[in-house]
Amino acid sequence: MHLLFEHDGKPAQGFGLIYQGRLVCFYNFETDLGDGWDDVHNDPKELRTKALQMGANIVQFVFGQ
């Protein structure tokens, strides 16, 4: 599903696993962030941009810890 859309009537969620104070795993639930990166669902450009920005923010957060 999409980054900011609900899936089966449920909101998109993101979870992180923290080990020794660092984010080591990010899991998205009721959504598929990667679908927005590849235009799987013919999303508008604005939504795809938001998906890419969220992915970039996650990577920046991890490397900036």
PyMOL commands that set and color helices and strands:
alter all, ss='L'
color gray80, all
select helices_A, chain A and resi 33-38+45-64
alter helices_A, ss='H'
color red, helices_A
select strands_A, chain A and resi 13-19+22-29
alter strands_A, ss='S'
color yellow, strands_A
deselect
rebuild
show_as cartoon
